[in-house]
């Protein structure tokens, strides 16, 4: 491969990073620039591939260490309260909505697609960064 090919693949990996957000493709994209420079300096293909592998390993280890360091501190996000009420901003489709909870906007999904669309819901669980909500009305209590 030549300088242009290594550079094009590096740029494609870095652009693909926008879809994943994990920084691993960025690390590999940066590592692909090493064999591009080696090609300009006249290094043989086995040296270029060695630089790619070595650079990828080093950059991926850096990403892993940064992720561990970032996750080591105390969480600043308050835990989500099961059974708490959320206000629906808008329904995106029959099962997904944007909701507000504690003054922040969240993505939410219904527990069951058969539930009616409502202006409010109750948090049943959390899946990743999405709230799973119930929109069934609670039966009125006789007092």
Secondary structure, 3 states (H helix, E strand, C coil): CCHHHHHHHHHHHHHHHHHHCCCHHHHHHHHHHHHHHHHHCCCCHHHHHHHHHHHHHHHHHHHHHHHHHHHHCCCCCCCCCCCCEEEEEEECCCCEEEEEECCEEEEEEECCCCCCCCCEEEEEEEECCEEEEECCCCCCCCC
